[in-house]
Amino acid sequence: MILQALVEHYEDLAAQGKLARPGWSGANISYALYINDDGALEQAVSLKREEERGKKKVLAPRPMSLPAPVKRSSGVASNFLWDNSSYILGIDEKGKPQRSMACFTACKALHHKLLDGVDSPAARAALAFFDHWDPSKAREHPALVDKLEDILAGSNLVFRYSGAFLQDDALIRSAWQAHYDSTGDGPELVCLVTGKKGTAEVVHPSIKGVSGAQSVGAALVSFNGDAFCSYGREQSLNAPTSKYAAFAYTSALNHLLAERDYVGRIGDATVLFWASGGQRAYQSFSMASLFGAPTTYSVSDLQKMTLDLCQGKPVLFEEAQLDPKTTFYILGLSPNAARLSVRFFLKNSFGAFVQNVQAHQQRLEIVRPSFDKFEAIPLWKLLDETVNQNSRDKSPTPGMAGETLRAILNDTCYPASLLNGTVLRIRAEREVTRGRAAILKAYYLKNPHPDIPKEVLTVSLNPDSANIPYTLGRLFSVLEAIQSSANPGINATIKDKYFNSASATPSRVFPLLMNLAQKHLRKLDKGWSISYSKQLTELAGKLGETFPDRLSLPQQGAFQLGYYHQTQVRYTKKEEREHV
């Protein structure tokens, strides 16, 4: 299913000229080696271009369409027409001259194998270069001296002859294509992706760009142990994939990963989006709505577009028509040594995903403090509420992050781990932030519990609610306000000392806090004392004569929401007074 969707995406992009045909792939090139008829190196010219990355301008390698790279780990295997300095020049900075020489020898042999007999001046010049180049003198070559440090740092190199790159020579291209089409040592099997019989790819091309995976790339389809192999089929033959399908799905996946503006990160998962037809605008809209990615559109414009999509209406976004009926895919990949694991793979209409995300945002909606710059809470910000921001590792739990995203996109129940992580941070920090209150509200709206009724799961304060835990939370907020008013600038409030015990065992704490409040009221002027006394009387009237001995976890959630709602009312009134 995943591979089929990726192959279809490759074919969409190839039809638009965005991806190369089989046997060719995109590569980032830093330098061009200019050679003459005799193969002599005349100069090395940087191909790097200035790009903006965030607020900085950096020199980045030039992307070029080149012969597909070989898959290598620790062995020696050369690319054709391009590679790093070990293969092209026979030198590196690792202090292993024997290995560098072996790499150069392999590169030379490959070019002779493909270009011997090719009647092209460019081909003859390339062969002359390899025949006459002396790696032992490379470091002193005048064309390389001033660029040597950068070249040895892992830069990829190509050849240029007579004003053109070697890969643009028609006869050289034909030689490579014939070689690529004829290679393959796998057996004849039925491809699980295309359904056609052909040579199966034994080792699939590497996937590069997944956060946390090996820089040389990782495999999505691979088997390396007897326990994973069936009927004697080893490596990738246990899931037979034709050479074309392997090239297509890896090309599509690498293309998606290379477009960093359209790649999300949740926990340890790298999240990719794409739409049937290959329209990039669908990805942009998804990144903006789910991850809060920057966009030129205003919040109100995005809200209007979202509403129209939810109603089944097409919208114009980034000069493209977004059709809610378009098939949309979401893939989450996580690193696992030299392989990749699939966290989730979702397929639905684009409109359905938008509806589910919108429903999630509506559940999250809660009164916002004036200092909070986020009108809608993006997913990364939400998950941050479950993490200790003072710890070295500030990443949310991988499993919880993936499960939460899957729940949002499928409009299913939120994972219990999301609630547990939020409650843990509230207890540890004794702080109910907007994000944590929003999680509590959304969780219990989607995962209903009889101990926390909908009357407390509101956007803002519900003064008419008679729910005991909710009212206790409100009361605690008022008691905190009384203490702060009586003791301006106090370092430690009752929240720091009693918040957790008050929410868990009210009968043990609230009598003490109520007595303390009476002492604080005597310090206030008459107006404030009367105002606070009225609030205490009103809330006490809803509670009855006794406080509950113990509150369940959902009831503690109601307590925390009551505290948050009442506190926001308090701060709002304070700001209004300050602006009078």
Sequence and secondary structure as in RCSB ss.txt:
>XXXX:A:sequence
MILQALVEHYEDLAAQGKLARPGWSGANISYALYINDDGALEQAVSLKREEERGKKKVLAPRPMSLPAPVKRSSG
VASNFLWDNSSYILGIDEKGKPQRSMACFTACKALHHKLLDGVDSPAARAALAFFDHWDPSKAREHPALVDKLED
ILAGSNLVFRYSGAFLQDDALIRSAWQAHYDSTGDGPELVCLVTGKKGTAEVVHPSIKGVSGAQSVGAALVSFNG
DAFCSYGREQSLNAPTSKYAAFAYTSALNHLLAERDYVGRIGDATVLFWASGGQRAYQSFSMASLFGAPTTYSVS
DLQKMTLDLCQGKPVLFEEAQLDPKTTFYILGLSPNAARLSVRFFLKNSFGAFVQNVQAHQQRLEIVRPSFDKFE
AIPLWKLLDETVNQNSRDKSPTPGMAGETLRAILNDTCYPASLLNGTVLRIRAEREVTRGRAAILKAYYLKNPHP
DIPKEVLTVSLNPDSANIPYTLGRLFSVLEAIQSSANPGINATIKDKYFNSASATPSRVFPLLMNLAQKHLRKLD
KGWSISYSKQLTELAGKLGETFPDRLSLPQQGAFQLGYYHQTQVRYTKKEEREHV
>XXXX:A:secstr
 HHHHHHHHHHHHHHTTSS  TTEEEEEE EEEEE TT  EEEEEE  EEEEETTEEEEE EEEEEE     SSS
    SSEE HHHHTS  SSS HHHHHHHHHHHHHHHHHHHTT   HHHHHHHHHHHH  GGGGGG TTTGGGHHH
HHTT  EEEEETTEEGGG HHHHHHHHHHHHH     EEE TTT  EEEB SS   B   TTS TT BBSS   S
GGG BTTB GGGGS  BHHHHHHHHHHHHHHHH GGGEEEETTEEEEEEETT  HHHHHHHHHHHH    SS HH
HHHHHHHHHHTT  EEETTEEE TTSEEEEEEEEEETTEEEEEEEEEEEHHHHHHHHHHHHHHH     TT   S
S  HHHHHHTTS TTSS     HHHHHHHHHHHHHT    HHHHHHHHHHHHHH    HHHHHHHHHHHHHS  T
TS GGGS SS  TT   HHHHHHHHHHHHHHHHHHHSTT SS HHHHHHHHHHH HHHHHHHHHHHHHHHHTTS 
HHHHHHHHHHHHHHHHHH SS  S   HHHHHHHHHHHHHHHHHHHHHHHHHHT 
